[in-house]
Amino acid sequence: MDNATGKRLLALVRDGDYAHPGEEEANRLLFAGLSASPARRVLDAGCGAGGTAAWVQAQGLGAVTGVEVDPATARLARERHPEVTVVEGDLQAAGRVLAGPFDLIYAMTAIYAVGDQAAAFRELAMLAAPDAELRLLEYSAPE
């Protein structure tokens, strides 16, 4: 099964366009304290099928651009969420496919899958506006 098919099945089972269980709650936690600002330029780094990007935009938190490395998943995101700009590209070379600056950059369970995380963060830093905010939600192993 390919990545996009898996995401479709997960969305169906979870009754929402999310790749992870509890994602709406995670969204509320990750974006807590942000006021609505439709003019805010937002980058979803590793947007997957686009569910979080669409949620962020629907909350009025900004105009979202998502970047997704998997071509089939990027197509799925564009099909499901035409209101969100989705670009196919690798976070390790994000500057080649994205034009900043972005006021808010977030990654929800995406950075763990990047081979060269330092390169990805360098690219994201180059795309960030001077006062940009970075918000991350990642997997961790409880100790």
C-alpha positions in Angstrom: 0.0 0.0 0.0 1.4 3.4 -0.9 1.6 6.4 1.5 -1.4 8.2 0.0 -3.7 5.1 0.1 -2.7 4.6 3.8 -3.6 8.2 4.6 -7.0 7.8 2.9 -7.7 4.8 5.0 -6.6 6.4 8.2 -8.8 9.4 7.5 -11.8 7.1 6.9 -11.2 5.1 10.0 -10.6 8.2 12.2 -13.6 10.1 10.8 -11.5 13.1 9.8 -8.8 14.1 7.4 -6.0 13.4 9.8 -3.1 11.0 9.8 -2.7 10.7 13.5 -5.1 9.8 16.4 -6.1 12.8 18.5 -5.0 15.3 15.9 -7.7 17.9 16.5 -6.6 18.0 20.2 -3.0 18.2 19.1 -3.9 21.1 16.7 -5.5 23.0 19.6 -2.4 22.5 21.7 0.1 23.3 19.0 -1.6 26.5 18.0 -2.8 27.6 21.4 -2.4 31.4 21.9 -2.4 32.3 18.2 -4.9 35.0 17.3 -6.7 34.9 14.0 -4.7 36.6 11.3 -5.7 35.7 7.8 -2.8 37.7 6.4 -0.2 35.6 8.3 1.9 33.5 5.9 2.0 30.0 7.3 4.1 27.1 6.2 3.1 23.5 7.0 6.4 21.7 6.8 5.5 18.1 5.8 1.8 18.6 5.3 0.9 15.1 4.4 -2.7 14.8 3.2 -3.3 18.4 4.2 -5.8 18.0 7.0 -3.9 20.1 9.5 -3.2 22.8 6.9 -6.9 23.0 6.1 -7.7 23.2 9.8 -5.2 26.0 10.4 -6.6 28.0 7.5 -10.3 27.3 8.5 -9.4 28.7 12.0 -8.3 32.0 10.4 -4.8 31.6 11.6 -3.3 32.4 8.2 -2.9 31.6 4.6 -1.3 28.2 4.6 1.2 26.7 2.1 2.1 23.1 2.7 5.1 21.2 1.4 5.0 17.4 1.0 7.8 15.1 -0.2 5.6 12.3 -1.5 4.1 13.1 -4.9 0.9 11.0 -4.5 0.3 12.5 -1.0 0.8 16.0 -2.3 -1.7 15.3 -5.1 -4.2 13.9 -2.5 -3.8 17.1 -0.3 -4.4 19.3 -3.4 -7.5 17.3 -4.3 -9.0 17.3 -0.8 -8.1 20.9 0.2 -8.0 23.1 -2.9 -8.1 26.2 -0.6 -4.6 25.3 0.6 -1.5 25.8 -1.6 0.4 22.5 -1.6 3.9 22.2 -3.1 5.8 19.0 -3.7 9.2 19.2 -2.3 11.8 17.9 0.2 12.3 19.9 3.5 16.0 19.4 3.1 15.8 21.6 0.0 12.7 23.6 0.7 14.1 26.8 -0.6 14.1 25.4 -4.1 10.3 25.0 -4.2 9.1 27.6 -1.7 9.2 31.4 -1.7 9.2 32.9 1.8 9.1 34.7 4.0 6.7 32.8 6.3 5.5 34.3 9.6 4.7 31.0 11.2 6.3 27.6 10.3 5.1 24.4 11.9 5.7 20.7 11.5 3.4 18.1 13.0 5.1 14.7 13.2 7.2 15.3 10.1 10.7 16.2 11.2 11.4 12.7 12.6 11.1 11.3 9.0 13.7 13.7 7.5 17.1 12.2 6.8 19.1 15.3 7.4 17.2 17.3 10.0 19.9 20.0 10.3 19.6 20.7 6.6 15.8 20.9 6.9 16.0 23.4 9.7 18.6 25.5 7.8 16.2 25.6 4.9 13.3 26.5 7.1 15.3 29.3 8.7 16.0 30.8 5.3 12.3 30.8 4.6 11.4 32.5 7.9 10.4 36.1 8.3 12.6 38.0 10.8 10.1 37.6 13.6 8.8 34.2 12.5 7.6 31.6 15.0 8.4 27.9 14.7 6.1 25.4 16.3 6.8 21.6 16.4 4.9 18.6 17.5 7.0 15.4 17.3 6.9 11.8 18.5 8.9 11.0 21.6 9.6 7.9 23.6 8.3 8.2 27.2 11.1 7.5 29.7 
